[in-house]
Amino acid sequence: MNTIVSVAIVGMANKLARTVWTLVAHQREYQKNYVSVRPY
């Protein structure tokens, strides 16, 4: 596997891990159409 593909896979795994951690830490259920609102 080349380096670019490896970096992409690690990046996607990182994003998934952060999403799962946030859901567990805040005791929330996954919402498919959730849109984050930027605080002002």
N, C-alpha and C positions, 0 to 999 in steps of 0.2 A: 504494500500500500504506500502511496506517496505521501509526502509531508502535508500537502494542502488538504487532502482528504482526511488525514488524521486530525488536523487542526479543526476542521469543520465538525467532525464527529465529537471531539472533546467539547467544542463550543455548544453544540446541541445538547449534549449530556449535562453540561453545566446549567444551561437554561432550565432543563427539565428538573434537575435536582433543586434549584432555587425555587421553582414553582411548587414542587411537592413540599419542601421545607416550610414555605410560607403558609400553605394550606394547613399543614399539621400544627405549626406553631400558633396560628390564629384560630384553630378549630373551625375552619370553614369548609364548605363543600365546593367542588369545582363547578364553576359556571361557564359554560361553553362560550357565551356571547358577552362575557364581562369586558368592560372597557374602563381602563384606569383613567382617573381624572387627575390632572396635574394641579397641585395646590398652588395658590397665588401668594 
